[in-house]
Amino acid sequence: MEKAAAAAEEEHEETWAWTWGAGTDGQLGDGGFQDHHLPQPLLLNPHCRGRVSFVAGGGAHAIALTSDGEVFTWGRGTHGQLGHGNLENIPHPKSVKFFENSTITCVSTGWNHSGFATDSGQLFMCGDGSFGQLGTGDNQSRNLPFEVPFFTSKHVEKLALGMRHSLVLLKDNSVYGFGSARRGQVGKPASKNQKFYNIPRLIDGFPNCKILGLYANGDHSAALDESGQLYLWGRALVGERDDDQPRAAFPSLSICQVALGWHHALVLSGGELYTIGAYRHQKHNPTLSDNAVVQQLNLTTTSSTHHESSSISNLEKVPSIEGEQVAQIAAGTEHSALVTDSGALFTWGWGEHGQLGLGDSCDQVVPQRVNLGNRSSRSSASSLGVYCGSGFTVAVSLA
């Protein structure tokens, strides 16, 4: 009788974390290995030390960071990116025992690699190292977190991992990059034939400013300073050529959030959302409603000392969603998500694996509302967080 009562109580317990989309490697964390087109409960450990405060989504794996600095990983583990000492795919969040006595403050995921920064400023990496993206001085993969020797005497504040490269922000405001270098994503190469760097290298070209955030996805890199100025480098999002040094972009916007995809980026300024670049899947939606017609703005990207002239690029402004402001943004390889100030969740872009959470595999040009169903009433409406992996999405009630 006690077991039946417990099962009934569990069945009626309100969900506070969901996943949907591609799941064949276990990246949905729902205990299975299949795609889902609608939100499914994420099987987070109820005994974790704190509430989940952030989720990083990679190629087919994810990391959850709790408010107490505990980390859980799940999904594809074939390169050791889950940090459990093996190469297994795991379909449910599993605590990384390596960090049982550590407090993790920042996590990030690449296509097949993972990074973890501690409260003492240490950096640990694991997973695929074939392009030097672990920064360990070799191109070996590792299935347990390995401290990056280069940063042992430094203090790592933040990190951001792209497809095959990694970025690190130190407490002294310097930015380092390592891994694939073909598109300029880790800074100016020493030679034209340089394909990768397996030791962290300083990325110069920033003016005298305080960097608050780092971003990476695909072959793109970005940083945001305290004044809201965005810097872009790596594969071209603005204009037609790659940049191997940070370039100040869209100075007329005071940007507060950035999310990078493979062919597009989202930037949030004053509660209004803008997109940069293009979706390859726009053609599948034949019509746009009057309220969802995208407004195009021409904004100038500033030239710096290594550029002879400025260039003009189209920014697309996404009109307000049902009269609400945007509170948070996220981007996968080719899909996007946002949360409004009232806690409503919207997705759009590539939908082949159900990563839009709309019950089908269709692509969408404009944001579509996602129904999370049995959402926890214990959390306020505006405390929802959304995070994107390659072809999957995670949503978490943050309070």
PAVEXBA-925058 format. One line per field, with one value per residue (C-alpha): x, y, z; residue in one letter; chain. Coordinates in nm, 3 decimals. Layout:
c1 <- X|... $
c2 <- Y|... $
c3 <- Z|... $
residu <- A|... $
chaine <- A|... $
This chain:
c1 <- 0.000|0.283|0.449|0.122|0.065|0.418|0.373|0.047|0.208|0.498|0.259|0.076|0.392|0.425|0.699|0.966|1.203|1.127|1.311|1.210|1.359|1.634|1.685|1.861|2.176|1.989|2.023|1.664|1.746|1.405|1.544|1.498|1.670|1.411|1.293|0.998|0.796|0.636|0.793|0.883|0.980|1.357|1.459|1.669|1.785|1.547|1.832|2.065|2.206|2.022|1.785|1.911|2.029|2.169|2.177|2.433|2.332|2.593|2.586|2.398|2.480|2.395|2.521|2.299|2.450|2.275|2.269|2.504|2.765|2.678|2.686|2.492|2.560|2.367|2.337|2.610|2.929|3.122|3.416|3.411|3.229|3.004|3.304|3.211|3.527|3.369|3.240|2.877|2.560|2.353|1.979|1.929|2.114|2.400|2.609|2.973|3.147|3.478|3.340|3.183|3.417|3.419|3.188|3.136|3.042|3.033|2.980|2.969|2.933|3.076|2.980|3.160|3.348|3.265|3.414|3.379|3.511|3.536|3.484|3.861|3.922|4.034|3.932|3.857|3.784|3.680|3.562|3.690|4.033|4.112|4.129|4.305|3.976|4.058|4.360|4.577|4.874|4.785|4.502|4.395|4.038|3.965|3.675|3.738|3.764|4.124|4.259|4.401|4.762|4.783|4.533|4.660|4.816|4.528|4.161|3.901|3.575|3.374|3.398|3.213|3.257|3.186|3.170|3.544|3.687|3.686|3.695|3.793|3.756|3.995|3.943|4.198|3.963|4.182|4.025|4.189|4.097|4.202|4.090|3.993|4.132|4.025|3.765|3.949|3.737|4.034|4.202|4.458|4.652|5.030|5.016|4.754|4.791|4.728|4.433|4.418|4.582|4.597|4.742|4.535|4.636|4.549|4.286|4.373|4.188|3.952|3.948|3.983|3.655|3.523|3.405|3.099|3.011|3.155|2.956|3.041|2.862|2.962|3.267|3.140|3.277|3.136|3.184|2.974|3.114|2.962|2.834|2.631|2.875|2.887|3.211|3.211|3.487|3.528|3.297|3.116|2.776|2.806|2.928|3.089|3.432|3.555|3.725|4.022|4.001|3.706|3.503|3.261|2.914|2.591|2.704|2.361|2.221|2.283|2.279|2.213|2.194|2.345|2.275|2.469|2.360|2.546|2.410|2.238|2.255|2.002|2.064|1.839|1.832|1.585|1.346|1.342|1.479|1.690|1.826|2.153|2.231|1.981|1.790|1.821|1.468|1.267|1.127|0.905|0.666|0.469|0.302|0.361|0.084|0.051|0.168|0.474|0.617|0.985|1.110|1.447|1.691|2.020|2.280|2.647|2.918|3.210|3.549|3.853|4.223|4.248|3.956|3.981|3.609|3.275|3.012|2.635|2.439|2.069|1.943|1.592|1.376|1.125|0.804|0.679|0.524|0.163|0.258|0.523|0.892|1.156|1.328|1.562|1.689|1.858|1.982|2.060|2.237|1.939|1.653|1.580|1.380|1.270|1.094|0.879|0.864|0.549|0.720|0.566|0.792|0.824|1.039|1.105|1.348|1.448|1.201|1.298|1.349|1.065|1.302|1.039|0.813|0.500|0.398|0.537|0.860|0.776|1.001|0.870|0.973|0.818|0.799|0.535|0.412|0.508|0.271|0.458|0.149|0.173|0.398|0.496|0.286|0.559|0.768|0.678|0.571|0.873|1.137|1.148|1.483|1.522|1.836|1.910|2.135|2.193|1.849|1.694|1.561|1.548|1.324|1.360|1.164|1.444|1.281 $
c2 <- 0.000|0.239|0.178|0.242|0.565|0.681|0.601|0.795|1.091|1.085|1.065|1.379|1.570|1.879|1.879|2.151|2.041|1.927|1.817|1.748|1.690|1.450|1.171|0.881|0.930|0.980|1.359|1.418|1.276|1.107|0.755|0.660|0.675|0.820|1.155|1.331|1.606|1.727|1.822|1.525|1.531|1.551|1.285|1.505|1.357|1.481|1.459|1.704|1.973|2.264|2.362|2.358|2.708|2.649|2.385|2.362|2.167|2.022|1.813|1.532|1.574|1.815|1.946|2.072|2.305|2.350|2.654|2.473|2.401|2.037|1.908|1.636|1.514|1.292|1.198|1.097|0.990|0.828|1.068|1.083|1.418|1.317|1.294|0.961|0.773|0.574|0.612|0.521|0.703|0.779|0.857|1.025|1.297|1.149|1.333|1.376|1.212|1.372|1.703|1.570|1.786|2.086|2.378|2.437|2.790|2.770|2.493|2.476|2.213|2.178|1.924|1.642|1.815|1.969|2.231|2.304|2.603|2.591|2.864|2.867|2.947|2.605|2.479|2.114|1.970|1.631|1.471|1.497|1.658|1.582|1.952|2.059|2.188|2.058|2.290|2.023|2.053|1.742|1.614|1.329|1.274|1.229|1.053|1.212|1.586|1.697|2.022|2.244|2.310|2.647|2.801|2.656|2.988|3.193|3.237|3.126|3.320|3.198|2.964|2.903|2.604|2.596|2.299|2.223|2.524|2.670|3.022|3.124|3.453|3.514|3.726|3.973|4.031|3.850|3.612|3.290|3.046|2.697|2.424|2.453|2.770|2.744|3.023|3.257|3.151|3.134|3.453|3.548|3.239|3.229|3.110|3.061|2.686|2.669|2.434|2.417|2.513|2.268|2.522|2.828|3.149|3.509|3.666|4.031|4.313|4.410|4.778|4.886|4.739|4.494|4.168|4.024|3.727|3.481|3.288|3.017|2.780|2.622|2.817|3.145|3.334|3.637|3.850|4.115|4.401|4.591|4.871|4.627|4.628|4.301|4.167|3.897|3.686|3.352|3.239|3.533|3.622|3.983|4.051|3.789|3.723|3.556|3.760|3.638|3.924|4.057|4.311|4.552|4.506|4.707|4.992|5.153|4.863|4.817|4.438|4.242|3.882|3.685|3.336|3.182|2.913|2.770|3.013|3.274|3.463|3.622|3.943|4.097|4.472|4.652|4.357|4.352|4.064|4.084|3.808|3.810|3.576|3.339|3.017|2.754|2.634|2.953|2.847|2.580|2.835|2.985|3.274|3.515|3.664|4.042|4.049|3.840|4.019|4.063|4.419|4.476|4.730|4.839|4.889|4.962|4.743|4.952|4.926|4.867|4.908|4.586|4.673|4.938|5.010|4.941|4.712|4.720|4.415|4.343|4.287|4.146|4.266|4.015|4.202|4.174|3.842|3.894|4.238|4.101|4.171|3.899|3.798|3.518|3.371|3.049|2.904|2.555|2.477|2.591|2.656|2.925|2.976|3.262|3.319|3.630|3.840|3.653|3.314|3.209|2.991|3.019|2.831|2.854|2.743|2.386|2.129|1.797|1.615|1.780|2.025|2.299|2.107|2.167|1.805|1.768|1.785|2.096|2.400|2.738|3.086|3.282|3.206|2.952|2.903|2.580|2.421|2.277|2.115|2.028|2.315|2.362|2.621|2.658|2.864|3.210|3.245|3.448|3.210|2.971|2.907|2.762|2.606|2.454|2.174|2.078|1.930|1.930|2.176|2.189|2.406|2.443|2.624|2.814|2.898 $
c3 <- 0.000|0.087|-0.251|-0.435|-0.242|-0.318|-0.687|-0.698|-0.524|-0.769|-1.065|-0.952|-0.861|-1.073|-1.334|-1.313|-1.590|-1.946|-2.260|-2.619|-2.965|-3.074|-2.824|-2.994|-2.783|-2.457|-2.470|-2.357|-2.014|-1.995|-1.959|-2.326|-2.664|-2.900|-3.031|-2.871|-3.037|-2.714|-2.378|-2.159|-1.788|-1.738|-1.485|-1.258|-0.928|-0.656|-0.405|-0.577|-0.346|-0.510|-0.787|-1.144|-1.234|-1.584|-1.858|-2.140|-2.451|-2.687|-3.003|-2.828|-2.460|-2.182|-1.848|-1.567|-1.306|-0.972|-0.748|-0.510|-0.775|-0.841|-1.200|-1.383|-1.736|-1.977|-2.344|-2.586|-2.416|-2.702|-2.661|-2.283|-2.280|-1.988|-1.755|-1.595|-1.691|-1.973|-2.330|-2.266|-2.365|-2.055|-2.094|-1.757|-1.563|-1.364|-1.107|-1.206|-0.911|-1.003|-0.871|-0.549|-0.340|-0.576|-0.641|-1.012|-1.114|-1.495|-1.751|-2.129|-2.401|-2.750|-3.012|-2.828|-2.546|-2.210|-1.980|-1.608|-1.410|-1.029|-0.772|-0.719|-1.088|-1.209|-1.553|-1.624|-1.968|-2.104|-2.426|-2.781|-2.808|-3.172|-3.262|-2.943|-2.800|-2.452|-2.432|-2.273|-2.509|-2.707|-2.925|-2.700|-2.583|-2.213|-2.040|-1.700|-1.630|-1.669|-1.530|-1.804|-1.693|-1.868|-1.624|-1.295|-1.193|-1.333|-1.239|-1.493|-1.465|-1.766|-2.063|-2.388|-2.618|-2.990|-3.219|-3.200|-3.017|-2.667|-2.521|-2.169|-1.982|-1.694|-1.384|-1.523|-1.823|-2.076|-2.328|-2.449|-2.724|-2.828|-3.066|-3.433|-3.591|-3.956|-3.941|-3.705|-3.406|-3.167|-3.288|-3.547|-3.660|-3.664|-4.025|-4.295|-4.271|-3.896|-3.844|-3.464|-3.135|-2.846|-2.600|-2.499|-2.677|-2.599|-2.824|-2.866|-3.040|-2.759|-2.663|-2.301|-2.177|-1.918|-2.075|-1.905|-2.126|-2.376|-2.640|-2.892|-3.128|-3.456|-3.573|-3.423|-3.123|-2.944|-2.635|-2.464|-2.258|-1.966|-2.191|-2.403|-2.696|-2.891|-3.042|-3.310|-3.462|-3.638|-3.916|-4.073|-3.931|-4.040|-4.394|-4.614|-4.469|-4.154|-3.882|-3.681|-3.430|-3.228|-3.421|-3.254|-3.408|-3.396|-3.169|-3.173|-2.970|-2.599|-2.589|-2.271|-2.398|-2.688|-2.825|-3.113|-3.360|-3.658|-3.917|-3.702|-3.376|-3.143|-2.951|-2.688|-2.629|-2.403|-2.407|-2.788|-2.991|-3.307|-3.529|-3.724|-4.011|-4.170|-4.111|-4.381|-4.305|-4.355|-4.692|-4.536|-4.387|-4.681|-4.499|-4.215|-4.008|-4.005|-3.643|-3.719|-4.020|-3.954|-3.952|-4.116|-3.980|-4.129|-3.859|-3.907|-3.763|-3.645|-3.805|-3.589|-3.649|-3.849|-4.077|-4.344|-4.361|-4.201|-4.348|-4.347|-4.238|-4.201|-3.851|-3.831|-3.545|-3.414|-3.322|-2.966|-2.877|-2.772|-2.642|-2.405|-2.374|-2.416|-2.093|-2.206|-2.534|-2.649|-2.978|-3.102|-3.427|-3.634|-3.395|-3.137|-2.820|-2.601|-2.271|-2.224|-1.910|-1.805|-1.843|-2.177|-2.394|-2.773|-3.029|-3.402|-3.675|-3.763|-3.632|-3.791|-3.460|-3.272|-3.101|-3.124|-2.887|-3.097|-3.148|-3.502|-3.703|-3.904|-3.938|-3.825|-3.941|-3.653|-3.279|-3.179|-2.823|-2.644|-2.394|-2.096|-1.947|-1.578|-1.482|-1.121|-0.938|-0.678|-0.918|-1.040|-1.402|-1.503|-1.360|-1.655|-1.822|-2.172|-2.322|-2.664|-2.781|-3.142|-3.209|-2.863|-2.606|-2.227|-2.009|-1.632|-1.363|-1.193|-0.859 $
residu <- M|E|K|A|A|A|A|A|E|E|E|H|E|E|T|W|A|W|T|W|G|A|G|T|D|G|Q|L|G|D|G|G|F|Q|D|H|H|L|P|Q|P|L|L|L|N|P|H|C|R|G|R|V|S|F|V|A|G|G|G|A|H|A|I|A|L|T|S|D|G|E|V|F|T|W|G|R|G|T|H|G|Q|L|G|H|G|N|L|E|N|I|P|H|P|K|S|V|K|F|F|E|N|S|T|I|T|C|V|S|T|G|W|N|H|S|G|F|A|T|D|S|G|Q|L|F|M|C|G|D|G|S|F|G|Q|L|G|T|G|D|N|Q|S|R|N|L|P|F|E|V|P|F|F|T|S|K|H|V|E|K|L|A|L|G|M|R|H|S|L|V|L|L|K|D|N|S|V|Y|G|F|G|S|A|R|R|G|Q|V|G|K|P|A|S|K|N|Q|K|F|Y|N|I|P|R|L|I|D|G|F|P|N|C|K|I|L|G|L|Y|A|N|G|D|H|S|A|A|L|D|E|S|G|Q|L|Y|L|W|G|R|A|L|V|G|E|R|D|D|D|Q|P|R|A|A|F|P|S|L|S|I|C|Q|V|A|L|G|W|H|H|A|L|V|L|S|G|G|E|L|Y|T|I|G|A|Y|R|H|Q|K|H|N|P|T|L|S|D|N|A|V|V|Q|Q|L|N|L|T|T|T|S|S|T|H|H|E|S|S|S|I|S|N|L|E|K|V|P|S|I|E|G|E|Q|V|A|Q|I|A|A|G|T|E|H|S|A|L|V|T|D|S|G|A|L|F|T|W|G|W|G|E|H|G|Q|L|G|L|G|D|S|C|D|Q|V|V|P|Q|R|V|N|L|G|N|R|S|S|R|S|S|A|S|S|L|G|V|Y|C|G|S|G|F|T|V|A|V|S|L|A $
chaine <- A|A|A|A|A|A|A|A|A|A|A|A|A|A|A|A|A|A|A|A|A|A|A|A|A|A|A|A|A|A|A|A|A|A|A|A|A|A|A|A|A|A|A|A|A|A|A|A|A|A|A|A|A|A|A|A|A|A|A|A|A|A|A|A|A|A|A|A|A|A|A|A|A|A|A|A|A|A|A|A|A|A|A|A|A|A|A|A|A|A|A|A|A|A|A|A|A|A|A|A|A|A|A|A|A|A|A|A|A|A|A|A|A|A|A|A|A|A|A|A|A|A|A|A|A|A|A|A|A|A|A|A|A|A|A|A|A|A|A|A|A|A|A|A|A|A|A|A|A|A|A|A|A|A|A|A|A|A|A|A|A|A|A|A|A|A|A|A|A|A|A|A|A|A|A|A|A|A|A|A|A|A|A|A|A|A|A|A|A|A|A|A|A|A|A|A|A|A|A|A|A|A|A|A|A|A|A|A|A|A|A|A|A|A|A|A|A|A|A|A|A|A|A|A|A|A|A|A|A|A|A|A|A|A|A|A|A|A|A|A|A|A|A|A|A|A|A|A|A|A|A|A|A|A|A|A|A|A|A|A|A|A|A|A|A|A|A|A|A|A|A|A|A|A|A|A|A|A|A|A|A|A|A|A|A|A|A|A|A|A|A|A|A|A|A|A|A|A|A|A|A|A|A|A|A|A|A|A|A|A|A|A|A|A|A|A|A|A|A|A|A|A|A|A|A|A|A|A|A|A|A|A|A|A|A|A|A|A|A|A|A|A|A|A|A|A|A|A|A|A|A|A|A|A|A|A|A|A|A|A|A|A|A|A|A|A|A|A|A|A|A|A|A|A|A|A|A|A|A|A|A|A|A|A|A|A|A|A|A|A|A|A|A|A|A|A|A|A|A $
